[in-house]
Amino acid sequence: MTSREGIISQENFIPPKQGKPKDTSGAGSRSDLKCSEKEGAIRPLMPKENYGLTLQERPTIFIEMPKTSARQVVLMFRDETGEFYERAFLPIKSADGIVGFTLPKEKQPLAVGKSYQWSLVVVCGETVQPDDPVFMGWVQRVPRTSELESELRQKKTAIEQAAWYGKMGYWYDMLSTFMQAKQLNPDNAKLVAMWQNLLESQGIGKVKFKSLK
């Protein structure tokens, strides 16, 4: 693959420097957390510094979720002061692969120019418990300017778009663009190779791809 095609990885993602919160440490981000010893580890797909930008109103959080007894997750966003912003209980419609969770449209979108700490709790039982797997990261929503839109329109393929997102620091948009492309072309050899490159950069082996809406 060319260097442009290899953009789908942590190593080729250029993290944003401006607007980054002072503390972007993630809880459980690199740990092998699971609901029980009989189940596989649950891992998030996120940049090494746990911080990325997005142009989306409601960015999708992707995780590797093997077969699990859990039936739902809690996705929550807090602002930089730690104040609650939005929360949603989301069903686990399928597992055993990479899945994504997004705030429903009835929930308020992230404010432009603001940074948020998201947390994703995998509810292993009937209710949330202190020892449930928890993952955290940071995201900032940036405005869609005419200049950005013009640059993005010049990227004709999903691979070019994902490369541009990665270069600009838009981790969540980079992942979403790639996931959508792979969903539409699951047997595309180039996308399959890029997918494996992404997983290896995350310390994840070969897994199935699924998407939760």
PAZAPA-4460 file (N, C-alpha, C; in steps of 0.05 Angstrom, whole numbers, plus 32768, in hexadecimal, padded with zeros to 4 digits):
% residues 213
    n_x    n_y    n_z   ca_x   ca_y   ca_z    c_x    c_y    c_z   seq   type   mol
   8011   7FE8   8000   8000   8000   8000   8011   8019   8000     1      M     A
   8007   802E   7FF5   8016   8047   7FF6   8013   8054   8011     2      T     A
   8023   8069   8016   8021   8077   8030   8006   8084   8033     3      S     A
   7FFA   808C   801E   7FDF   8099   8020   7FCB   8084   8029     4      R     A
   7FCC   806C   801E   7FB9   8057   8025   7FBE   804E   8042     5      E     A
   7FD7   8050   804C   7FDD   8047   8067   7FD4   805A   807C     6      G     A
   7FC5   806F   8075   7FBD   8084   8088   7FAB   8078   809D     7      I     A
   7F9E   8061   8098   7F8B   8056   80AB   7F9A   8047   80C1     8      I     A
   7FA6   8056   80D2   7FB4   804A   80E9   7FBB   8060   80FD     9      S     A
   7FC2   8058   8115   7FCA   806B   8129   7FE3   807A   8121    10      Q     A
   7FF6   806B   8115   8010   8077   810E   800D   808E   80FA    11      E     A
   7FF9   808C   80E8   7FF6   80A1   80D4   7FE1   80B5   80DA    12      N     A
   7FD5   80B3   80F2   7FC2   80C7   80FB   7FD1   80DE   8108    13      F     A
   7FCC   80F7   80FF   7FDA   810E   810A   7FC8   811B   811F    14      I     A
   7FCE   8118   8138   7FBC   8122   814D   7FBC   8141   814D    15      P     A
   7FA5   814D   8153   7FA3   816A   8155   7FB3   8175   816C    16      P     A
   7FBE   818C   8169   7FCE   8198   817E   7FBF   81AE   818D    17      K     A
   7FAE   81BD   817F   7FA0   81D3   818B   7F85   81CA   8196    18      Q     A
   7F7D   81D6   81AC   7F63   81D0   81B8   7F63   81B6   81C8    19      G     A
   7F7A   81A9   81CB   7F7B   8190   81D9   7F78   8194   81F7    20      K     A
   7F66   8186   8205   7F63   8188   8222   7F7D   8181   8230    21      P     A
   7F81   818B   8248   7F99   8186   8257   7F9D   8169   825D    22      K     A
   7F87   815B   8264   7F89   813F   826B   7F78   812E   8258    23      D     A
   7F86   811F   8247   7F77   810E   8234   7F7B   80F0   823A    24      T     A
   7F82   80EA   8252   7F86   80CE   8259   7F6B   80BF   8258    25      S     A
   7F6C   80A6   824F   7F54   8096   824C   7F52   8081   8262    26      G     A
   7F3A   807B   826A   7F36   8066   827E   7F31   804B   8270    27      A     A
   7F42   8038   8275   7F3E   801E   8269   7F45   801D   824C    28      G     A
   7F51   8033   8242   7F56   8035   8225   7F67   801F   821A    29      S     A
   7F7C   8017   8229   7F8F   8003   821E   7F8D   7FE9   822E    30      R     A
   7F79   7FE5   823E   7F77   7FCD   824F   7F65   7FB9   8241    31      S     A
   7F69   7FA0   8248   7F58   7F8A   823E   7F41   7F87   8251    32      D     A
   7F2C   7F96   824D   7F14   7F95   825E   7EFF   7F83   8251    33      L     A
   7EF0   7F75   8262   7EDC   7F62   8258   7EC7   7F5F   826D    34      K     A
   7EB0   7F54   8265   7E9A   7F4F   8278   7E9E   7F37   8289    35      C     A
   7EAC   7F23   827F   7EB2   7F0B   828F   7ECB   7EFE   8284    36      S     A
   7ED6   7EEB   8293   7EEF   7EDE   828A   7EEA   7ECC   8272    37      E     A
   7ED1   7EC5   826D   7ECA   7EB4   8257   7EC7   7EC4   823C    38      K     A
   7EC7   7EDE   823E   7EC4   7EEF   8227   7EDE   7EFC   821F    39      E     A
   7EDF   7F04   8206   7EF7   7F12   81FB   7EF8   7F2F   8205    40      G     A
   7F10   7F3A   8202   7F15   7F56   820B   7F06   7F6A   81F8    41      A     A
   7EFD   7F80   8204   7EF1   7F95   81F5   7F05   7FAC   81F3    42      I     A
   7F09   7FB6   81DB   7F1D   7FCB   81D7   7F12   7FE2   81C6    43      R     A
   7F19   7FFB   81CC   7F10   8011   81BB   7F23   8016   81A4    44      P     A
   7F19   8023   818F   7F2A   802C   8179   7F2D   804A   817E    45      L     A
   7F45   8053   8186   7F49   806F   818C   7F66   8076   8189    46      M     A
   7F6C   8090   8184   7F88   8098   8181   7F98   8094   819B    47      P     A
   7FB2   8092   8199   7FC3   808D   81B0   7FC0   80A2   81C6    48      K     A
   7FBC   80BB   81BE   7FB9   80D0   81D1   7F9C   80D4   81DA    49      E     A
   7F8A   80C2   81D1   7F6E   80C2   81D9   7F5F   80DC   81D1    50      N     A
   7F69   80EA   81BD   7F5C   8103   81B6   7F5C   8107   8198    51      Y     A
   7F45   810E   818D   7F42   8113   8170   7F2C   8127   816B    52      G     A
   7F2C   8131   8152   7F18   8145   814A   7F01   8137   813A    53      L     A
   7EEB   8145   8136   7ED6   813B   8126   7EC6   8153   8119    54      T     A
   7EBB   814E   8102   7EA9   8161   80F5   7E8C   8158   80FA    55      L     A
   7E88   8141   8106   7E6E   8136   810A   7E60   8141   8123    56      Q     A
   7E45   8143   8121   7E36   814C   8138   7E36   8138   814E    57      E     A
   7E36   811E   8146   7E35   8108   8159   7E49   80F3   814F    58      R     A
   7E62   80F5   8157   7E76   80E2   814D   7E71   80C6   8158    59      P     A
   7E78   80B2   8148   7E75   8096   814F   7E8E   808C   815E    60      T     A
   7E8A   807E   8174   7E9F   8072   8183   7EA1   8054   817B    61      I     A
   7EB8   804B   8171   7EBB   8030   8169   7ECB   8020   817D    62      F     A
   7EC2   8007   8181   7ED0   7FF5   8193   7ED0   7FD9   8187    63      I     A
   7EE4   7FC9   8190   7EE4   7FAD   8189   7ED5   7F9F   819F    64      E     A
   7EBF   7F91   8198   7EAF   7F83   81AB   7EAA   7F66   81A3    65      M     A
   7EB9   7F54   81AF   7EB4   7F37   81AA   7E98   7F2F   81B4    66      P     A
   7E91   7F16   81AF   7E77   7F0D   81B9   7E75   7F12   81D7    67      K     A
   7E5F   7F1D   81E0   7E5C   7F25   81FB   7E40   7F21   8206    68      T     A
   7E3E   7F1E   8220   7E24   7F1C   822D   7E17   7F37   8231    69      S     A
   7E26   7F4D   822E   7E1C   7F68   8231   7E07   7F6E   821C    70      A     A
   7DF3   7F7D   8224   7DDD   7F84   8212   7DDB   7FA1   820B    71      R     A
   7DEA   7FB2   821A   7DE9   7FCF   8214   7E02   7FDD   821D    72      Q     A
   7E05   7FF5   8214   7E1C   8006   821C   7E10   8021   8224    73      V     A
   7E20   8030   8233   7E19   804C   8239   7E2E   805E   822D    74      V     A
   7E25   8070   821B   7E37   8083   820F   7E32   809F   821B    75      L     A
   7E47   80AB   8227   7E43   80C4   8235   7E58   80D8   822C    76      M     A
   7E50   80F1   822C   7E63   8107   8225   7E62   811C   823C    77      F     A
   7E7A   8125   8244   7E7D   813A   8257   7E8E   8150   824B    78      R     A
   7E8A   8169   8254   7E9B   817F   824A   7EB6   8180   8259    79      D     A
   7EC6   8193   8252   7EE1   8194   825E   7EE1   8199   827C    80      E     A
   7ECB   81A4   8286   7ECA   81A9   82A3   7EC0   8190   82B2    81      T     A
   7EB8   817B   82A3   7EAE   8163   82AF   7E90   8163   82B2    82      G     A
   7E83   8178   82A8   7E66   817A   82AA   7E59   8167   8296    83      E     A
   7E43   815A   829E   7E34   8148   828C   7E29   8157   8275    84      F     A
   7E2B   814C   825C   7E20   8158   8245   7E0A   8148   8238    85      Y     A
   7E0F   812E   8233   7DFB   811D   8226   7E01   8100   822C    86      E     A
   7DEC   80F0   822C   7DEF   80D3   8231   7DDA   80C3   8223    87      R     A
   7DE1   80AA   821C   7DCD   8099   820F   7DD4   807C   8216    88      A     A
   7DBF   806C   821C   7DC1   804F   821E   7DBC   8044   8202    89      F     A
   7DCF   8034   81F8   7DCD   802A   81DD   7DCE   800C   81DD    90      L     A
   7DBD   7FFE   81CE   7DBD   7FE1   81CD   7DD5   7FD6   81BE    91      P     A
   7DDE   7FBF   81C6   7DF3   7FB0   81B6   7DE3   7F9E   81A3    92      I     A
   7DE1   7FA6   818B   7DD1   7F97   8178   7DE0   7F7F   816C    93      K     A
   7DFA   7F81   816C   7E0A   7F6B   8163   7E26   7F6F   816E    94      S     A
   7E35   7F59   8170   7E51   7F5B   817B   7E63   7F49   816A    95      A     A
   7E79   7F41   8176   7E8D   7F30   8168   7E9A   7F3F   8151    96      D     A
   7EA3   7F57   8156   7EB0   7F67   8141   7EB4   7F84   814A    97      G     A
   7EB9   7F95   8137   7EBB   7FB2   813C   7E9F   7FBE   8139    98      I     A
   7E97   7FCC   814E   7E7C   7FD8   814E   7E7E   7FF5   8155    99      V     A
   7E6A   8004   814E   7E6A   8021   8153   7E51   802A   8162   100      G     A
   7E55   803E   8173   7E3E   8049   8182   7E3D   8067   817F   101      F     A
   7E25   8071   8179   7E21   808E   8174   7E09   8098   8183   102      T     A
   7E0B   80B0   818D   7DF4   80BC   819A   7DDC   80BE   8187   103      L     A
   7DC4   80B7   8190   7DAC   80B9   817F   7DA7   80D6   8176   104      P     A
   7D98   80DA   8161   7D93   80F4   8156   7D83   8106   8169   105      K     A
   7D74   80FA   817B   7D64   810A   818E   7D76   8116   81A4   106      E     A
   7D8F   810C   81A6   7DA1   8117   81BA   7DAF   8130   81AE   107      K     A
   7DB6   8143   81BF   7DC2   815C   81B5   7DDE   8156   81AA   108      Q     A
   7DE5   8163   8194   7DFF   815F   8187   7E15   816D   8197   109      P     A
   7E2E   8165   8192   7E44   8172   819E   7E46   818F   8194   110      L     A
   7E4D   81A1   81A5   7E4F   81BD   819D   7E69   81C2   818E   111      A     A
   7E68   81D2   8179   7E7F   81D9   8169   7E94   81E7   817A   112      V     A
   7EAD   81DF   8178   7EC3   81EC   8186   7EC7   81E3   81A3   113      G     A
   7EB7   81D0   81AB   7EB9   81C5   81C7   7EC6   81AA   81C7   114      K     A
   7ED5   81A4   81DC   7EE1   818A   81E1   7ED0   817B   81F5   115      S     A
   7ECD   8161   81F1   7EBD   8150   8202   7ECC   8137   8209   116      Y     A
   7EC9   812D   8221   7ED3   8113   8229   7EBC   80FF   8226   117      Q     A
   7EBF   80EC   8215   7EAA   80D7   8213   7EB2   80BF   8224   118      W     A
   7E9E   80B1   822D   7EA2   8098   823B   7E8E   8084   8231   119      S     A
   7E97   806C   822E   7E86   8056   8224   7E88   8040   8239   120      L     A
   7E71   803A   8245   7E6F   8025   8259   7E61   800D   824D   121      V     A
   7E6D   7FF5   824E   7E60   7FDD   8245   7E52   7FD1   825D   122      V     A
   7E38   7FD1   825C   7E27   7FC8   8273   7E26   7FA9   8272   123      V     A
   7E35   7F9C   8284   7E37   7F7F   8283   7E1E   7F71   828E   124      C     A
   7E10   7F7E   82A1   7DF8   7F72   82AD   7DDF   7F82   82A6   125      G     A
   7DCC   7F82   82B9   7DB3   7F90   82B4   7DB6   7FAE   82B8   126      E     A
   7DC8   7FB6   82CA   7DCD   7FD2   82D0   7DEB   7FD8   82D0   127      T     A
   7DF2   7FF1   82CF   7E0E   7FF9   82CF   7E1B   7FF3   82EA   128      V     A
   7E32   7FE7   82E9   7E41   7FE0   8302   7E5D   7FEC   8301   129      Q     A
   7E69   7FF1   8318   7E83   7FFE   8319   7E99   7FEF   830A   130      P     A
   7E97   7FD4   8308   7EAB   7FC5   82FB   7EA6   7FBF   82DD   131      D     A
   7E91   7FCC   82D2   7E8C   7FC9   82B5   7EA3   7FD6   82A5   132      D     A
   7EA9   7FCB   828D   7EBE   7FD7   827D   7EB7   7FF3   8275   133      P     A
   7ECA   8006   8279   7EC6   8022   8272   7EDD   802B   8260   134      V     A
   7ED7   803A   824B   7EEB   8045   8239   7EE6   8063   8236   135      F     A
   7EFB   8072   8235   7EF9   8090   8233   7F0B   809B   821E   136      M     A
   7F03   80B1   8212   7F14   80C0   81FF   7F0A   80DC   81FD   137      G     A
   7F17   80EC   81ED   7F10   8108   81E9   7F0B   810E   81CC   138      W     A
   7EF8   8120   81C7   7EF1   8128   81AC   7EEA   8146   81AC   139      V     A
   7EF2   8154   8197   7EE9   8170   8193   7EDC   8172   8178   140      Q     A
   7EC4   817F   8178   7EB7   8184   815F   7EC0   819F   8154   141      R     A
   7EC8   819E   813B   7ED2   81B6   812E   7EBE   81BF   8118   142      V     A
   7EBD   81D9   8111   7EA9   81E2   80FD   7EB0   81D9   80E1   143      P     A
   7E9B   81D5   80D1   7E9D   81CF   80B5   7E9F   81E9   80A5   144      R     A
   7EB7   81F1   80A0   7EBC   820A   8091   7EBA   8204   8073   145      T     A
   7EB7   8219   8063   7EB6   8216   8046   7ED1   820C   803B   146      S     A
   7EE7   8214   8049   7F01   820B   8040   7F04   81ED   8045   147      E     A
   7EFB   81E3   805C   7EFD   81C6   8061   7EEB   81B7   804E   148      L     A
   7ED3   81C0   8049   7EC1   81B2   8037   7ECD   81B1   801B   149      E     A
   7EDA   81C7   8012   7EE7   81C8   7FF8   7EFD   81B3   7FF6   150      S     A
   7F0E   81B1   800B   7F24   819E   800B   7F19   8181   800A   151      E     A
   7F04   817C   801A   7EF9   8161   801C   7EED   8159   8001   152      L     A
   7EE0   816C   7FF3   7ED4   8165   7FD9   7EE8   815C   7FC4   153      R     A
   7F01   8165   7FC8   7F16   815D   7FB5   7F1F   8140   7FB9   154      Q     A
   7F17   8134   7FD0   7F1E   8118   7FD5   7F08   8107   7FCA   155      K     A
   7F0E   80F9   7FB4   7EF9   80EB   7FA5   7EF3   80D0   7FB0   156      K     A
   7F05   80C3   7FBD   7F00   80A8   7FC7   7EFF   80A8   7FE6   157      T     A
   7EF4   8093   7FF1   7EF3   8090   800E   7F0F   808F   801A   158      A     A
   7F22   8082   800C   7F3D   8080   8015   7F4A   809B   8017   159      I     A
   7F46   80AC   8002   7F51   80C7   8002   7F44   80D8   8018   160      E     A
   7F2A   80D4   801D   7F1C   80E3   8032   7F27   80DB   804D   161      Q     A
   7F2A   80C1   8052   7F34   80B8   806B   7F50   80C2   8070   162      A     A
   7F61   80C2   805B   7F7C   80CC   805E   7F7C   80EA   8065   163      A     A
   7F6A   80F9   8059   7F68   8116   805F   7F5F   811A   807C   164      W     A
   7F4B   810A   8085   7F41   810C   80A0   7F58   8106   80B4   165      Y     A
   7F68   80F1   80AE   7F7D   80EA   80C0   7F92   8100   80C2   166      G     A
   7F99   810C   80AB   7FAD   8122   80AA   7FA4   813A   80B9   167      K     A
   7F89   813F   80B9   7F7E   8157   80C6   7F79   8152   80E4   168      M     A
   7F7C   8139   80ED   7F77   8133   810A   7F5B   812A   8110   169      G     A
   7F4A   8125   80FB   7F2E   811D   80FF   7F2C   80FF   8102   170      Y     A
   7F34   80F4   8119   7F35   80D8   811E   7F19   80CB   811A   171      W     A
   7F05   80D6   8125   7EEA   80CA   8125   7EDE   80CA   8108   172      Y     A
   7EE4   80DE   80F9   7EDA   80DF   80DD   7EEA   80CC   80CC   173      D     A
   7F04   80CA   80D2   7F15   80B7   80C3   7F0B   809B   80C6   174      M     A
   7F05   8093   80DF   7EFA   8078   80E4   7EDF   8074   80D7   175      L     A
   7ECD   8087   80DA   7EB2   8084   80CF   7EB3   8082   80B1   176      S     A
   7EC4   8092   80A4   7EC6   8090   8086   7ED0   8075   807E   177      T     A
   7EE4   806B   808B   7EEF   8051   8084   7EDB   803B   808A   178      F     A
   7ECD   803C   80A0   7EB9   8028   80A7   7EA3   8027   8092   179      M     A
   7E99   803E   808A   7E84   803F   8075   7E8E   8034   805B   180      Q     A
   7EA7   803A   8053   7EB2   8030   803A   7EB4   8011   803B   181      A     A
   7EBD   8007   8052   7EC1   7FEA   8055   7EA6   7FDC   8055   182      K     A
   7E92   7FE9   8061   7E77   7FDD   8062   7E6B   7FDB   8046   183      Q     A
   7E71   7FEE   8035   7E66   7FEE   801A   7E76   7FDB   8008   184      L     A
   7E90   7FD7   800F   7EA1   7FC6   7FFE   7EB0   7FB3   8010   185      N     A
   7EA2   7FA0   801C   7EAF   7F8E   8030   7EC3   7F7B   8024   186      P     A
   7EC3   7F77   8009   7ED6   7F64   7FFD   7EEC   7F72   7FEE   187      D     A
   7EEE   7F8D   7FF1   7F03   7F9C   7FE3   7F1D   7F96   7FF0   188      N     A
   7F30   7F8B   7FE1   7F4A   7F82   7FEC   7F59   7F99   7FF9   189      A     A
   7F59   7FB0   7FEC   7F67   7FC7   7FF7   7F5C   7FD0   8012   190      K     A
   7F42   7FD0   8014   7F35   7FD8   802D   7F3A   7FC4   8043   191      L     A
   7F39   7FAA   803B   7F3F   7F95   804E   7F5B   7F98   805A   192      V     A
   7F6E   7F9E   8048   7F8A   7FA1   8051   7F8D   7FB9   8063   193      A     A
   7F7F   7FCF   805C   7F80   7FE7   806D   7F72   7FE2   8087   194      M     A
   7F5D   7FD2   8087   7F4F   7FCC   80A0   7F61   7FBD   80B3   195      W     A
   7F70   7FA9   80A8   7F82   7F9A   80B9   7F99   7FAC   80C3   196      Q     A
   7FA2   7FBF   80B3   7FB6   7FD1   80BB   7FAD   7FE2   80D3   197      N     A
   7F94   7FEB   80D1   7F88   7FFA   80E7   7F87   7FEA   8101   198      L     A
   7F7D   7FD1   80FF   7F7B   7FC0   8116   7F96   7FBB   8123   199      L     A
   7FAA   7FB6   8112   7FC5   7FB0   811D   7FD0   7FC8   812B   200      E     A
   7FCA   7FE1   8121   7FD4   7FF9   812E   7FC6   7FFD   8149   201      S     A
   7FAF   7FF0   814D   7FA0   7FF2   8166   7FA7   7FDB   8179   202      Q     A
   7FB8   7FC9   8170   7FBE   7FB2   8181   7FA8   7F9D   8180   203      G     A
   7F99   7F9D   816A   7F82   7F8B   8167   7F88   7F78   8150   204      I     A
   7F81   7F5F   8154   7F86   7F4B   813F   7F6F   7F4B   812A   205      G     A
   7F6D   7F36   811B   7F58   7F34   8107   7F3D   7F30   8115   206      K     A
   7F2A   7F42   810F   7F0F   7F3F   8119   7EFC   7F46   8103   207      V     A
   7EE3   7F40   8108   7ECD   7F46   80F5   7EC6   7F63   80F6   208      K     A
   7EB8   7F6C   80E1   7EAF   7F88   80E1   7E91   7F88   80E2   209      F     A
   7E86   7F97   80F5   7E6A   7F9C   80F7   7E65   7FB9   80FD   210      K     A
   7E4D   7FC4   80F9   7E48   7FDF   80FF   7E2D   7FE1   810C   211      S     A
   7E2B   7FF0   8122   7E13   7FF5   8130   7E08   8010   812A   212      L     A
   7DEF   8012   8123   7DE3   802C   811D   7DD0   8034   8133   213      K     A
***
